[in-house]
Amino acid sequence: MDIDTSYRLHRSLGYQLTLTARMQERRLDEQLKTIGLTRITWCILLAVLNEGLPNPSDIARFVGIDRTATSRALRQMEADGMIRRTTGKGDGRTTLVAVTDKGYDLHRQATPMARNNAEHWQGKLTEAETKEFCRLMGKLREGEDAALKRL
């Protein structure tokens, strides 16, 4: 049987991106887990508190996940006391997300963790390399569907 053996996994851009992303994610996940957050719940807190996005659709777009994953995360966050959901004025079909005192406290605790993780990885590159890396990552995402099922 004739097989093509020219493809090398460890030289693949996709493999390198995935491996590095998993390492970065795992480092942040381990820190967030100590206070009861996941990357998704952390990103939702950022969407509501830092970006002022109270609407689940806007939150989903900001985080980069679909509405189903967002709804699932919001249900869990509400059950855990991090947020509360209310219906908007008017026809009652609009859902608004508000952060509770517990959510504010978790945001306060998680911010240094996320900052530390970002500094850890960015510290391995010069400022120019970081800028170029971000530009190249943006270029790779151009024309791609940005919505993910989960992070």
N, C-alpha and C positions, 0 to 999 in steps of 0.2 A: 504494500500500500504506500502510495506517495503522499507524504504530508509536508506541509509548509512549517518549518521550524524557525522562521525568521522573526516572529513576534517575541519580544522579550518583556515580560510583565514588569520587571523592576525598572525598565527604561521608559515605561509608559507614563505619559502625563497624568492620565486618569488614576493610575495606581498611586503615584506620588501625591496627587491632590487628596485622594481618599485617606491615605495613610497619615498625612500631616493633619488633615481635618479631624480625624479620629483621635489623634494624640492631643490636639488642642481641646476638643470637646470633652475628652475623658478627664483632663486636668481640671476644667471648669466644673464638670458634673460632680467630681469628687468633693469639691469645695461647696457647691450649692447644696448637695445632699445633706451636709452637716446641719443645715438650717431648714431642711424640708422643702427645698425647691428643686425644680428641674430646669433645664435650659428653656423649655417652652414657657413654664410658669414665670421664669425670670423675664423672658422677652415680653410676655403679656404685661407684667408690672411696668416694664419700661415703656411699652406702648401707651398705657393709660397715664402713668405719672410723668414720664419725661416728654412724651409726644402729645399728650392731651387728647388721646383717641378713645372715646367711650363706646364707640359702635363696634360690635363684633366683626363686621365686614372689614372695617378699617384696620382693626387689630390683626385680622388674618393676613391682610395685604402687607402690613408692616412687618409681621413676624416671618412671612413667606410660607405660610401653611394654608391649607384649604379650610373652608368654613366648618366642615365636620370635625376636623382635628381641633379647631379653635373652640367649638362648642363643647367638645369632650373635656378639654383642658379647663374651660370656664366652669363647667359643672363641678369638676374636682376641686378647683380653687374655691368655689362657693361653699362646697361641703367642708373644706378645710378652714373656712373663715377668713380667707385672704381678700375676697371681693364680695360684692353683692350686685345682683342684677335687678334692674327695675325696668318697667315699661315707660316709654317716653310719652309726652303729652300728645294729644290728638287721638288717633285711632287705636292706640294701645299695642300696635304691632311692632313698634320699634323697641329694641332692647338696648339699655344703656348699662355700662359696666362702671362701677365705682369701687375704689380700693378701701378696705377697712383699716382700722388701726393696726391689726395684725399684718396686713399687706404692706402698710407703710414701714413697719418695723423690719419686715423681711427685706424690703427694698433697701433700707438703710444698712442692713447687715451684708447684703449681697453685693452692693456697689463696690466696696473695696476688693472683694473677691474677683469680680469681673475685671476691675482695673488692674489688679495684680496679674491675672492671667494674660490680659492684653499686653502688659508691659513685659512679661516673661518672653512672649513670642516676638514682639516688636523689638525687644532688646537684642535679639540675635541678628537684626538687620540694621543697616545705617538708615538715616532718615530718607535719603534718596532711594535706597533699595525698597523701603516700605512703600513710598509713594509709587514707585514703578510696579511693585508687586500688586498693589491695589488697582492700578490702572490696567494691568494685564488680566487680573481676575475679572474686572468689569468687562473687558474686551471678550473674554471667553464666554461670559453670560449673555452677551448681546444676541438678541433674536431667540433666546431660549425661553421656555415656559418657567417663570420664576416660582410658581406655586409648588410647594412641597407638601406631601401628606404629613410628614413629621420631620422634626429636626434631629 
